[in-house]
Amino acid sequence: MPNIRKNFNNPLEAGRYFLDLKLRRGMSVKDIAAKCDKSEPAVYKYISLAEAPKPVLKAIEDGLIPATRVIRIIDTQKKENPTLSLWELVQMDIKQRQRNETIMQSQGITKMTMKSRINAFTLQIEGNRNKKAKLLLEFAKKLNEGAPVSELVDMVYLK
């Protein structure tokens, strides 16, 4: 069997790869998980993301919603709102994220404001390995990469 990838640029790439392994190579989710150093539930989540309807995948690719947020929607809201399609749930979430971003901007909370506060705090905790420190470092990295404010808000409130 050829080498199996273990590192991916984003969850959608991982999902598409795992789905390909499952469908084209006939691998079981258990085998994929073992060979890729992932848990079986994680592999199922990535595959469900790759199997999302085309409008959902386009929204991810267009940067309207992060793939990780879609996975959370699949995990939680889909179970809580079984009568709504995944696309309807994603549309609702995108609208809410846009409202949040508008509110933050109207209150003068910008990426630059957050960036300066985070950078100062990051210097203080850089060597700390606890969960909050890791989250903050991840937050700072995404901020420096230019992530939308709504994605940063999700990181803080959803983790």
DSSP file (Angstrom, degrees, kcal/mol; ACC not computed):
  #  RESIDUE AA STRUCTURE BP1 BP2  ACC     N-H-->O    O-->H-N    N-H-->O    O-->H-N    TCO  KAPPA ALPHA  PHI   PSI    X-CA   Y-CA   Z-CA
    1    1 A M              0   0    0      0, 0.0     3,-0.1     0, 0.0     0, 0.0   0.000 360.0 360.0 360.0 136.5    0.0    0.0    0.0
    2    2 A P        -     0   0    0      0, 0.0     0, 0.0     0, 0.0     0, 0.0  -0.118 360.0 -72.7 -64.6 166.5    1.4    3.5   -0.9
    3    3 A N        -     0   0    0      1,-0.1     2,-0.5     0, 0.0     0, 0.0  -0.277  46.9-136.3 -59.6 144.9    2.3    6.0    1.8
    4    4 A I        -     0   0    0     31,-0.1    -1,-0.1    -3,-0.1     2,-0.1  -0.905  17.2-122.3-107.1 130.8   -0.6    7.6    3.6
    5    5 A R        +     0   0    0     -2,-0.5     3,-0.1     1,-0.1    -1,-0.0  -0.379  26.4 179.2 -68.7 148.6   -0.5   11.3    4.3
    6    6 A K        +     0   0    0      1,-0.1     2,-0.4    -2,-0.1    -1,-0.1   0.531  61.2  64.2-122.6 -18.0   -0.8   12.4    7.9
    7    7 A N        -     0   0    0      7,-0.0     2,-0.3     2,-0.0    -1,-0.1  -0.911  58.6-179.1-117.7 139.6   -0.6   16.2    7.6
    8    8 A F        -     0   0    0     -2,-0.4     4,-0.0     1,-0.1     0, 0.0  -0.944  33.0-133.3-135.9 153.1   -3.1   18.5    5.8
    9    9 A N  S    S-     0   0    0     -2,-0.3    -1,-0.1     1,-0.2     3,-0.0   0.790  89.2  -5.2 -75.7 -28.2   -3.5   22.2    5.2
   10   10 A N  S  > S-     0   0    0      1,-0.1     4,-1.9    -3,-0.0    -1,-0.2  -0.980  74.5 -99.4-160.3 164.8   -7.1   22.3    6.3
   11   11 A P  H  > S+     0   0    0      0, 0.0     4,-2.8     0, 0.0     5,-0.2   0.833 118.0  55.9 -62.0 -34.1  -10.0   20.1    7.4
   12   12 A L  H  > S+     0   0    0      2,-0.2     4,-2.5     1,-0.2     5,-0.2   0.909 106.8  49.9 -67.1 -40.2  -11.6   20.0    3.9
   13   13 A E  H  > S+     0   0    0      2,-0.2     4,-2.1     1,-0.2    -1,-0.2   0.917 112.3  48.2 -61.0 -43.3   -8.4   18.7    2.4
   14   14 A A  H  X S+     0   0    0     -4,-1.9     4,-3.0     2,-0.2     5,-0.2   0.930 111.1  50.9 -62.3 -45.6   -8.3   16.0    5.0
   15   15 A G  H  X S+     0   0    0     -4,-2.8     4,-2.5     1,-0.2    -2,-0.2   0.910 110.5  47.7 -59.6 -44.6  -11.9   15.1    4.5
   16   16 A R  H  X S+     0   0    0     -4,-2.5     4,-2.1     2,-0.2    -1,-0.2   0.895 113.4  48.8 -64.6 -39.1  -11.5   14.8    0.7
   17   17 A Y  H  X S+     0   0    0     -4,-2.1     4,-2.4    -5,-0.2    -2,-0.2   0.935 112.8  46.5 -66.0 -46.6   -8.4   12.7    1.2
   18   18 A F  H  X S+     0   0    0     -4,-3.0     4,-2.2     1,-0.2    -2,-0.2   0.891 111.8  51.5 -64.1 -39.5  -10.1   10.4    3.8
   19   19 A L  H  X S+     0   0    0     -4,-2.5     4,-3.0    -5,-0.2     5,-0.3   0.905 109.5  50.5 -63.6 -40.9  -13.1   10.0    1.6
   20   20 A D  H  X>S+     0   0    0     -4,-2.1     4,-2.4     2,-0.2     5,-1.1   0.920 109.7  50.1 -61.9 -44.2  -10.9    9.1   -1.4
   21   21 A L  H  <5S+     0   0    0     -4,-2.4     6,-2.2     3,-0.2     4,-0.5   0.899 114.9  45.2 -60.3 -39.2   -9.1    6.5    0.8
   22   22 A K  H  <5S+     0   0    0     -4,-2.2     4,-0.4     4,-0.2    -2,-0.2   0.942 123.7  30.9 -70.6 -48.4  -12.5    5.1    1.8
   23   23 A L  H  <5S+     0   0    0     -4,-3.0    -3,-0.2    -5,-0.2    -2,-0.2   0.928 129.3  31.0 -81.6 -46.6  -14.2    5.0   -1.6
   24   24 A R  T  <5S+     0   0    0     -4,-2.4    -3,-0.2    -5,-0.3    -2,-0.1   0.842 130.1  32.8 -86.0 -33.9  -11.3    4.4   -4.1
   25   25 A R  S   <S-     0   0    0     -5,-1.1    -3,-0.2    -4,-0.5    -1,-0.2   0.523  99.2-128.6-101.2  -6.0   -9.0    2.3   -2.0
   26   26 A G        +     0   0    0     -4,-0.4    -4,-0.2    -6,-0.3     2,-0.2   0.733  49.5 159.4  70.1  22.1  -11.7    0.5    0.0
   27   27 A M        -     0   0    0     -6,-2.2    -1,-0.2     1,-0.1     2,-0.1  -0.514  38.7-123.1 -78.4 146.3  -10.1    1.3    3.3
   28   28 A S     >  -     0   0    0     -2,-0.2     4,-2.6     1,-0.1     5,-0.2  -0.481  22.3-114.4 -80.7 159.2  -12.2    1.2    6.5
   29   29 A V  H  > S+     0   0    0      1,-0.2     4,-2.8     2,-0.2     5,-0.2   0.876 118.9  56.3 -60.3 -37.2  -12.5    4.3    8.7
   30   30 A K  H  > S+     0   0    0      2,-0.2     4,-2.2     1,-0.2    -1,-0.2   0.923 109.3  44.8 -61.1 -44.5  -10.7    2.3   11.4
   31   31 A D  H  > S+     0   0    0      2,-0.2     4,-2.5     1,-0.2     5,-0.2   0.903 112.8  51.0 -66.8 -41.4   -7.7    1.6    9.1
   32   32 A I  H  X S+     0   0    0     -4,-2.6     4,-2.0     1,-0.2    -2,-0.2   0.940 110.9  49.1 -60.1 -47.1   -7.7    5.3    7.9
   33   33 A A  H  X>S+     0   0    0     -4,-2.8     5,-2.3     1,-0.2     4,-0.5   0.919 112.7  47.2 -59.1 -45.5   -7.7    6.5   11.5
   34   34 A A  H ><5S+     0   0    0     -4,-2.2     3,-0.6     1,-0.2    -1,-0.2   0.911 115.3  44.2 -64.9 -42.8   -4.8    4.1   12.5
   35   35 A K  H 3<5S+     0   0    0     -4,-2.5    -1,-0.2     1,-0.2    -2,-0.2   0.757 118.2  43.6 -76.4 -23.7   -2.7    5.0    9.5
   36   36 A C  H 3<5S-     0   0    0     -4,-2.0    -1,-0.2    -5,-0.2    -2,-0.2   0.332 108.3-118.2-103.0   6.3   -3.2    8.8    9.7
   37   37 A D  T <<5S+     0   0    0     -3,-0.6     2,-0.3    -4,-0.5    -3,-0.2   0.895  73.6 124.1  57.3  43.0   -2.8    9.0   13.5
   38   38 A K      < -     0   0    0     -5,-2.3    -1,-0.2    -6,-0.2     2,-0.2  -0.863  65.3-106.4-124.4 160.7   -6.4   10.3   13.9
   39   39 A S     >  -     0   0    0     -2,-0.3     4,-2.1     1,-0.1     5,-0.2  -0.516  30.9-115.6 -81.0 157.9   -9.3    9.0   16.0
   40   40 A E  H  > S+     0   0    0      1,-0.2     4,-2.5     2,-0.2     5,-0.2   0.925 116.5  52.8 -60.7 -44.5  -12.2    7.3   14.2
   41   41 A P  H  > S+     0   0    0      0, 0.0     4,-2.2     0, 0.0    -1,-0.2   0.889 108.4  51.8 -59.1 -36.2  -14.7   10.0   15.2
   42   42 A A  H  > S+     0   0    0      2,-0.2     4,-2.5     1,-0.2    -2,-0.2   0.922 109.0  49.4 -64.9 -42.7  -12.3   12.6   13.7
   43   43 A V  H  X S+     0   0    0     -4,-2.1     4,-2.6     1,-0.2     5,-0.2   0.922 110.4  50.8 -62.4 -43.5  -12.1   10.7   10.5
   44   44 A Y  H  X S+     0   0    0     -4,-2.5     4,-2.6     1,-0.2    -1,-0.2   0.901 110.0  50.9 -59.8 -40.5  -15.9   10.5   10.3
   45   45 A K  H  X S+     0   0    0     -4,-2.2     4,-1.9     2,-0.2    -2,-0.2   0.930 111.1  47.1 -63.4 -45.3  -16.1   14.2   10.9
   46   46 A Y  H  X S+     0   0    0     -4,-2.5     4,-2.2     1,-0.2    -2,-0.2   0.907 113.0  49.1 -63.7 -40.9  -13.7   15.0    8.1
   47   47 A I  H  X S+     0   0    0     -4,-2.6     4,-1.7     1,-0.2    -1,-0.2   0.913 108.7  52.5 -64.9 -42.0  -15.5   12.7    5.8
   48   48 A S  H  < S+     0   0    0     -4,-2.6    -1,-0.2     1,-0.2    -2,-0.2   0.862 108.5  52.2 -63.0 -33.3  -18.9   14.2    6.6
   49   49 A L  H >< S+     0   0    0     -4,-1.9     3,-1.6     1,-0.2    -1,-0.2   0.938 108.6  49.2 -64.8 -46.4  -17.4   17.6    5.8
   50   50 A A  H 3< S+     0   0    0     -4,-2.2    -2,-0.2     1,-0.3    -1,-0.2   0.777 110.0  52.7 -64.3 -25.9  -16.2   16.4    2.4
   51   51 A E  T 3< S+     0   0    0     -4,-1.7    -1,-0.3    -5,-0.1    -2,-0.2   0.371  83.4 123.6 -90.6   4.5  -19.7   14.9    1.7
   52   52 A A  S <  S-     0   0    0     -3,-1.6     5,-0.1    -5,-0.1    -3,-0.1  -0.224  75.6 -83.9 -62.6 155.6  -21.4   18.3    2.5
   53   53 A P    >>  -     0   0    0      0, 0.0     4,-2.0     0, 0.0     3,-0.8  -0.197  42.0-107.5 -59.5 154.1  -23.6   19.8   -0.2
   54   54 A K  H 3> S+     0   0    0      1,-0.2     4,-2.7     2,-0.2     5,-0.2   0.858 117.5  56.0 -54.6 -42.2  -21.9   21.8   -2.9
   55   55 A P  H 3> S+     0   0    0      0, 0.0     4,-2.0     0, 0.0    -1,-0.2   0.871 108.4  49.4 -61.3 -33.0  -23.2   25.2   -1.6
   56   56 A V  H <> S+     0   0    0     -3,-0.8     4,-1.9     2,-0.2    -2,-0.2   0.929 111.6  47.9 -68.3 -45.4  -21.7   24.5    1.8
   57   57 A L  H  X S+     0   0    0     -4,-2.0     4,-2.6     1,-0.2    -1,-0.2   0.883 111.3  51.2 -63.1 -38.3  -18.3   23.5    0.2
   58   58 A K  H  X S+     0   0    0     -4,-2.7     4,-2.4     2,-0.2     6,-0.2   0.898 107.0  53.3 -65.4 -39.8  -18.4   26.7   -1.9
   59   59 A A  H  <>S+     0   0    0     -4,-2.0     5,-2.3    -5,-0.2     6,-1.0   0.886 111.5  46.7 -62.2 -38.0  -19.1   28.8    1.2
   60   60 A I  H ><5S+     0   0    0     -4,-1.9     3,-1.4     4,-0.2    -2,-0.2   0.949 113.6  47.2 -66.3 -49.0  -16.0   27.3    2.9
   61   61 A E  H 3<5S+     0   0    0     -4,-2.6    -2,-0.2     1,-0.3    -1,-0.2   0.813 110.2  53.4 -64.5 -30.6  -13.9   27.8   -0.2
   62   62 A D  T 3<5S-     0   0    0     -4,-2.4    -1,-0.3    -5,-0.2    -2,-0.2   0.484 115.6-115.7 -82.8  -2.7  -15.1   31.4   -0.6
   63   63 A G  T < 5S+     0   0    0     -3,-1.4    -3,-0.2    -4,-0.3    -2,-0.1   0.656  80.1 124.8  80.1  15.0  -14.1   32.1    3.0
   64   64 A L  S   <S+     0   0    0     -5,-2.3    -4,-0.2     1,-0.3    -5,-0.1   0.777  82.6   9.0 -76.4 -25.9  -17.6   32.8    4.3
   65   65 A I  S    S-     0   0    0     -6,-1.0    -1,-0.3    -9,-0.1    -2,-0.3  -0.976  82.2-113.0-153.6 136.7  -17.3   30.1    7.0
   66   66 A P    >>  -     0   0    0      0, 0.0     4,-1.6     0, 0.0     3,-0.6  -0.428  23.8-125.3 -71.7 147.8  -14.4   28.1    8.3
   67   67 A A  H 3> S+     0   0    0      1,-0.2     4,-2.2     2,-0.2     5,-0.2   0.866 111.5  58.8 -58.9 -37.0  -14.5   24.3    7.7
   68   68 A T  H 3> S+     0   0    0      1,-0.2     4,-1.8     2,-0.2    -1,-0.2   0.852 103.4  52.2 -63.5 -32.6  -14.1   23.8   11.4
   69   69 A R  H <> S+     0   0    0     -3,-0.6     4,-2.3     2,-0.2    -1,-0.2   0.893 106.9  52.3 -69.2 -39.2  -17.3   25.7   12.1
   70   70 A V  H  X S+     0   0    0     -4,-1.6     4,-2.8     1,-0.2    -2,-0.2   0.905 107.1  53.0 -63.0 -40.4  -19.1   23.5    9.6
   71   71 A I  H  X S+     0   0    0     -4,-2.2     4,-2.5     1,-0.2    -1,-0.2   0.924 109.1  49.4 -60.1 -42.9  -17.9   20.5   11.4
   72   72 A R  H  X>S+     0   0    0     -4,-1.8     4,-2.7     2,-0.2     5,-0.5   0.891 110.3  50.9 -62.9 -38.5  -19.3   21.9   14.6
   73   73 A I  I  <>S+     0   0    0     -4,-2.3     5,-2.6     2,-0.2     6,-0.3   0.933 110.2  49.1 -63.9 -44.8  -22.6   22.6   12.9
   74   74 A I  I  <5S+     0   0    0     -4,-2.8     5,-0.3     1,-0.2    -2,-0.2   0.923 115.4  45.4 -58.7 -44.4  -22.7   19.0   11.7
   75   75 A D  I  <5S+     0   0    0     -4,-2.5    -2,-0.2    -5,-0.2    -1,-0.2   0.890 131.6  10.1 -67.8 -42.0  -21.9   17.8   15.2
   76   76 A T  I  X5S+     0   0    0     -4,-2.7     4,-1.9    -5,-0.2     3,-0.4   0.886 126.7  40.0-108.2 -64.1  -24.3   19.9   17.2
   77   77 A Q  I  ><S+     0   0    0     -5,-0.5     4,-2.7     1,-0.3    -3,-0.2   0.851 110.8  58.2 -65.7 -34.9  -26.9   22.0   15.4
   78   78 A K  H  4<S+     0   0    0     -5,-2.6    -1,-0.3     1,-0.2     6,-0.1   0.901 110.3  44.9 -61.1 -38.7  -27.7   19.3   12.8
   79   79 A K  H  4 S+     0   0    0     -3,-0.4    -1,-0.2    -6,-0.3    -2,-0.2   0.846 117.0  45.3 -71.6 -33.6  -28.7   17.0   15.7
   80   80 A E  H  < S+     0   0    0     -4,-1.9    -2,-0.2     1,-0.2    -1,-0.2   0.752 123.0  34.9 -81.4 -24.6  -30.6   19.7   17.4
   81   81 A N    ><  +     0   0    0     -4,-2.7     3,-1.7    -5,-0.2    -1,-0.2  -0.542  66.2 161.2-127.1  65.3  -32.4   20.9   14.2
   82   82 A P  T 3  S+     0   0    0      0, 0.0    -1,-0.1     0, 0.0    -2,-0.1   0.691  71.4  62.8 -65.2 -16.8  -33.0   17.7   12.2
   83   83 A T  T 3  S+     0   0    0     -3,-0.1     2,-0.3     2,-0.1    -5,-0.1   0.680  92.4  76.9 -81.3 -15.4  -35.7   19.4   10.1
   84   84 A L  S <  S-     0   0    0     -3,-1.7    -3,-0.1    -6,-0.1     2,-0.1  -0.729  83.3-122.3 -95.7 143.8  -33.2   21.9    8.7
   85   85 A S     >  -     0   0    0     -2,-0.3     4,-2.2     1,-0.1     5,-0.2  -0.372  26.0-111.1 -75.6 161.7  -30.7   21.1    6.0
   86   86 A L  H  > S+     0   0    0      1,-0.2     4,-2.6     2,-0.2     5,-0.2   0.901 120.1  54.5 -58.8 -40.9  -27.0   21.5    6.6
   87   87 A W  H  > S+     0   0    0      1,-0.2     4,-2.7     2,-0.2    -1,-0.2   0.903 107.0  50.1 -62.0 -41.4  -27.0   24.3    4.0
   88   88 A E  H  > S+     0   0    0      2,-0.2     4,-2.2     1,-0.2    -1,-0.2   0.914 111.9  48.1 -62.6 -41.9  -29.8   26.1    5.9
   89   89 A L  H  X S+     0   0    0     -4,-2.2     4,-2.2     2,-0.2    -2,-0.2   0.900 111.9  49.4 -65.0 -40.8  -27.9   25.8    9.1
   90   90 A V  H  X S+     0   0    0     -4,-2.6     4,-2.7     2,-0.2    -2,-0.2   0.912 109.7  51.4 -65.3 -42.2  -24.7   27.1    7.5
   91   91 A Q  H  X S+     0   0    0     -4,-2.7     4,-2.3     1,-0.2    -2,-0.2   0.917 110.1  49.5 -60.4 -42.9  -26.6   30.1    6.0
   92   92 A M  H  X S+     0   0    0     -4,-2.2     4,-2.1     1,-0.2    -1,-0.2   0.915 112.1  48.6 -61.0 -42.7  -28.0   30.9    9.4
   93   93 A D  H  X S+     0   0    0     -4,-2.2     4,-2.6     2,-0.2    -2,-0.2   0.905 109.0  52.0 -66.1 -42.1  -24.5   30.7   10.9
   94   94 A I  H  X S+     0   0    0     -4,-2.7     4,-2.4     1,-0.2    -1,-0.2   0.926 110.2  49.4 -60.1 -44.9  -23.0   32.9    8.2
   95   95 A K  H  X S+     0   0    0     -4,-2.3     4,-2.2     1,-0.2    -1,-0.2   0.908 111.6  48.6 -61.4 -42.1  -25.6   35.6    8.8
   96   96 A Q  H  X S+     0   0    0     -4,-2.1     4,-2.6     1,-0.2    -1,-0.2   0.906 110.8  50.6 -65.1 -41.1  -25.0   35.5   12.6
   97   97 A R  H  X S+     0   0    0     -4,-2.6     4,-2.3     2,-0.2    -2,-0.2   0.894 109.7  50.5 -63.4 -39.8  -21.2   35.7   12.0
   98   98 A Q  H  X S+     0   0    0     -4,-2.4     4,-2.2     2,-0.2    -1,-0.2   0.899 110.2  49.8 -65.7 -40.4  -21.8   38.7    9.7
   99   99 A R  H  X S+     0   0    0     -4,-2.2     4,-2.5     2,-0.2    -2,-0.2   0.929 110.6  50.4 -62.2 -44.3  -23.9   40.4   12.4
  100  100 A N  H  X S+     0   0    0     -4,-2.6     4,-2.6     1,-0.2    -2,-0.2   0.913 110.4  49.3 -59.5 -43.2  -21.3   39.7   15.0
  101  101 A E  H  X S+     0   0    0     -4,-2.3     4,-2.3     1,-0.2    -1,-0.2   0.901 110.6  50.3 -64.8 -40.1  -18.6   41.3   12.8
  102  102 A T  H  X S+     0   0    0     -4,-2.2     4,-2.5     2,-0.2    -2,-0.2   0.917 111.2  49.1 -62.8 -43.7  -20.7   44.3   12.2
  103  103 A I  H  X S+     0   0    0     -4,-2.5     4,-1.5     2,-0.2    -2,-0.2   0.932 111.3  49.0 -61.8 -46.6  -21.3   44.8   15.9
  104  104 A M  H  <>S+     0   0    0     -4,-2.6     5,-2.8     1,-0.2    -1,-0.2   0.910 112.7  47.7 -60.7 -42.3  -17.6   44.4   16.7
  105  105 A Q  H ><5S+     0   0    0     -4,-2.3     3,-1.4     1,-0.2    -1,-0.2   0.889 109.1  53.3 -67.1 -38.3  -16.7   47.0   14.0
  106  106 A S  H 3<5S+     0   0    0     -4,-2.5    -1,-0.2     1,-0.3    -2,-0.2   0.780 108.5  51.1 -67.5 -24.7  -19.4   49.4   15.2
  107  107 A Q  T 3<5S-     0   0    0     -4,-1.5    -1,-0.3    -5,-0.2    -2,-0.2   0.357 120.3-110.3 -91.9   5.1  -17.9   49.2   18.7
  108  108 A G  T < 5 +     0   0    0     -3,-1.4     2,-0.9     1,-0.2    -3,-0.2   0.656  69.3 145.0  77.7  15.3  -14.4   49.9   17.4
  109  109 A I      < +     0   0    0     -5,-2.8    -1,-0.2    -6,-0.2     2,-0.2  -0.778  25.3 168.9 -88.0 108.6  -13.1   46.4   18.0
  110  110 A T     >  -     0   0    0     -2,-0.9     4,-2.3    -3,-0.1     5,-0.2  -0.663  51.0-106.1-115.7 170.9  -10.8   45.8   15.2
  111  111 A K  H  > S+     0   0    0     -2,-0.2     4,-3.2     1,-0.2     5,-0.2   0.881 120.8  54.8 -62.1 -37.2   -8.2   43.2   14.3
  112  112 A M  H  > S+     0   0    0      2,-0.2     4,-2.3     1,-0.2     5,-0.2   0.910 107.3  49.2 -65.5 -41.2   -5.5   45.8   15.1
  113  113 A T  H  > S+     0   0    0      1,-0.2     4,-1.7     2,-0.2    -2,-0.2   0.950 117.0  41.6 -60.6 -48.9   -6.9   46.4   18.6
  114  114 A M  H  X S+     0   0    0     -4,-2.3     4,-2.9     1,-0.2     5,-0.2   0.895 111.9  56.7 -65.8 -39.2   -7.0   42.7   19.3
  115  115 A K  H  X S+     0   0    0     -4,-3.2     4,-2.8     1,-0.2     5,-0.2   0.915 107.3  46.6 -61.2 -44.6   -3.7   42.1   17.6
  116  116 A S  H  X S+     0   0    0     -4,-2.3     4,-1.7     2,-0.2    -1,-0.2   0.904 115.0  46.8 -67.1 -39.5   -1.8   44.5   19.9
  117  117 A R  H  X S+     0   0    0     -4,-1.7     4,-2.0    -5,-0.2    -2,-0.2   0.916 115.1  46.3 -65.9 -43.0   -3.5   43.1   23.0
  118  118 A I  H  X S+     0   0    0     -4,-2.9     4,-3.3     1,-0.2     5,-0.2   0.920 109.5  53.3 -67.6 -43.9   -2.8   39.5   22.0
  119  119 A N  H  X S+     0   0    0     -4,-2.8     4,-1.7    -5,-0.2    -1,-0.2   0.907 109.6  49.1 -59.4 -41.4    0.8   40.1   21.0
  120  120 A A  H  X S+     0   0    0     -4,-1.7     4,-0.8    -5,-0.2    -1,-0.2   0.929 116.0  42.4 -63.5 -44.4    1.5   41.7   24.4
  121  121 A F  H >X S+     0   0    0     -4,-2.0     4,-1.3     1,-0.2     3,-0.6   0.875 108.3  59.8 -70.8 -36.5   -0.1   38.8   26.3
  122  122 A T  H 3X S+     0   0    0     -4,-3.3     4,-0.9     1,-0.3     3,-0.4   0.881 100.0  56.7 -59.4 -39.3    1.5   36.2   24.0
  123  123 A L  H 3< S+     0   0    0     -4,-1.7     3,-0.3     1,-0.2    -1,-0.3   0.852 106.3  51.4 -60.5 -33.8    5.0   37.3   25.0
  124  124 A Q  H << S+     0   0    0     -4,-0.8    -1,-0.2    -3,-0.6    -2,-0.2   0.800 120.5  30.9 -73.9 -29.1    4.1   36.7   28.6
  125  125 A I  H >< S+     0   0    0     -4,-1.3     3,-2.0    -3,-0.4    -1,-0.2   0.291  78.4 117.6-115.0  10.4    2.8   33.1   28.1
  126  126 A E  T 3< S+     0   0    0     -4,-0.9    -1,-0.1    -3,-0.3    -2,-0.1   0.819  82.1  44.1 -53.2 -38.0    4.9   31.9   25.2
  127  127 A G  T 3  S+     0   0    0     -4,-0.2    -1,-0.3    -3,-0.2     2,-0.3   0.574  90.3 105.0 -83.9  -8.0    6.6   29.1   27.3
  128  128 A N    <   -     0   0    0     -3,-2.0    -3,-0.1     1,-0.1    -4,-0.0  -0.556  50.0-168.3 -77.9 133.0    3.3   28.0   29.0
  129  129 A R        +     0   0    0     -2,-0.3    -1,-0.1     4,-0.1    -3,-0.1   0.246  43.3 120.4-107.1  13.1    1.9   24.7   27.6
  130  130 A N  S  > S-     0   0    0      1,-0.1     4,-2.2     4,-0.0     5,-0.2  -0.262  78.2-101.2 -75.2 169.8   -1.5   24.8   29.2
  131  131 A K  H  > S+     0   0    0      1,-0.2     4,-2.5     2,-0.2     5,-0.2   0.867 120.0  51.6 -60.2 -41.5   -4.7   24.7   27.1
  132  132 A K  H  > S+     0   0    0      1,-0.2     4,-2.5     2,-0.2    -1,-0.2   0.902 109.8  49.8 -65.1 -39.1   -5.5   28.4   27.5
  133  133 A A  H  > S+     0   0    0      2,-0.2     4,-2.5     1,-0.2    -2,-0.2   0.922 111.0  49.1 -65.1 -43.0   -2.0   29.3   26.3
  134  134 A K  H  X S+     0   0    0     -4,-2.2     4,-2.4     2,-0.2    -2,-0.2   0.918 111.7  49.4 -61.9 -43.2   -2.2   27.0   23.3
  135  135 A L  H  X S+     0   0    0     -4,-2.5     4,-2.7     1,-0.2    -2,-0.2   0.921 111.5  48.9 -62.1 -43.9   -5.6   28.5   22.4
  136  136 A L  H  X S+     0   0    0     -4,-2.5     4,-2.8     1,-0.2    -1,-0.2   0.906 111.1  49.1 -64.5 -41.1   -4.2   32.0   22.7
  137  137 A L  H  X S+     0   0    0     -4,-2.5     4,-2.2     2,-0.2    -1,-0.2   0.894 112.2  48.7 -65.3 -38.4   -1.2   31.2   20.6
  138  138 A E  H  X S+     0   0    0     -4,-2.4     4,-2.5     2,-0.2    -2,-0.2   0.910 111.7  50.6 -64.4 -41.7   -3.5   29.7   18.0
  139  139 A F  H  X S+     0   0    0     -4,-2.7     4,-2.5     1,-0.2    -2,-0.2   0.930 110.6  48.2 -60.4 -47.7   -5.7   32.8   18.1
  140  140 A A  H  X S+     0   0    0     -4,-2.8     4,-2.5     1,-0.2    -1,-0.2   0.887 110.5  51.8 -62.3 -40.1   -2.7   35.1   17.7
  141  141 A K  H  X S+     0   0    0     -4,-2.2     4,-1.6     2,-0.2    -1,-0.2   0.939 111.5  45.9 -62.6 -47.3   -1.5   33.0   14.7
  142  142 A K  H  <>S+     0   0    0     -4,-2.5     5,-2.4     1,-0.2     4,-0.4   0.893 111.8  52.8 -63.2 -38.8   -4.9   33.2   13.0
  143  143 A L  H ><5S+     0   0    0     -4,-2.5     3,-1.3     1,-0.2    -1,-0.2   0.929 109.5  48.0 -61.2 -45.6   -5.1   36.9   13.7
  144  144 A N  H 3<5S+     0   0    0     -4,-2.5    -1,-0.2     1,-0.3    -2,-0.2   0.789 107.3  57.1 -66.5 -27.3   -1.6   37.4   12.1
  145  145 A E  T 3<5S-     0   0    0     -4,-1.6    -1,-0.3    -5,-0.2    -2,-0.2   0.519 121.9-107.7 -80.9  -4.7   -2.7   35.4    9.1
  146  146 A G  T < 5 +     0   0    0     -3,-1.3    -3,-0.2    -4,-0.4    -2,-0.1   0.777  52.0 176.7  87.7  27.6   -5.6   37.8    8.6
  147  147 A A      < -     0   0    0     -5,-2.4    -1,-0.2     1,-0.1     5,-0.1  -0.312  40.7 -94.3 -62.2 147.9   -8.5   35.5    9.7
  148  148 A P    >>  -     0   0    0      0, 0.0     4,-1.7     0, 0.0     3,-0.7  -0.308  30.3-118.1 -62.2 148.6  -11.9   37.3    9.7
  149  149 A V  H 3> S+     0   0    0      1,-0.3     4,-2.5     2,-0.2     5,-0.2   0.870 114.4  59.2 -55.4 -38.7  -13.0   38.8   13.0
  150  150 A S  H 3> S+     0   0    0      1,-0.2     4,-2.1     2,-0.2    -1,-0.3   0.862 104.0  50.4 -62.4 -35.0  -16.0   36.5   13.1
  151  151 A E  H <> S+     0   0    0     -3,-0.7     4,-2.0     2,-0.2    -1,-0.2   0.882 110.2  50.1 -68.7 -37.2  -13.7   33.4   13.0
  152  152 A L  H  X S+     0   0    0     -4,-1.7     4,-1.7     2,-0.2    -2,-0.2   0.892 108.8  51.8 -67.3 -38.7  -11.6   34.9   15.8
  153  153 A V  H  X S+     0   0    0     -4,-2.5     4,-2.5     1,-0.2     5,-0.3   0.917 108.4  52.2 -62.5 -43.0  -14.8   35.5   17.9
  154  154 A D  H  X S+     0   0    0     -4,-2.1     4,-2.7     1,-0.2     5,-0.3   0.901 105.7  54.9 -59.0 -41.4  -15.8   31.8   17.3
  155  155 A M  H  X S+     0   0    0     -4,-2.0     4,-0.8     1,-0.2    -1,-0.2   0.906 112.5  42.4 -59.3 -41.7  -12.4   30.7   18.5
  156  156 A V  H  < S+     0   0    0     -4,-1.7    -2,-0.2     1,-0.2    -1,-0.2   0.916 124.5  33.0 -73.0 -43.1  -12.8   32.5   21.8
  157  157 A Y  H  < S+     0   0    0     -4,-2.5    -2,-0.2     1,-0.2    -3,-0.2   0.669 119.5  47.2 -91.3 -17.6  -16.5   31.6   22.4
  158  158 A L  H  <        0   0    0     -4,-2.7    -3,-0.2    -5,-0.3    -1,-0.2   0.544 360.0 360.0-105.4  -7.4  -16.7   28.1   21.0
  159  159 A K     <        0   0    0     -4,-0.8    -1,-0.1    -5,-0.3    -2,-0.1   0.446 360.0 360.0 -98.9 360.0  -13.6   26.4   22.4
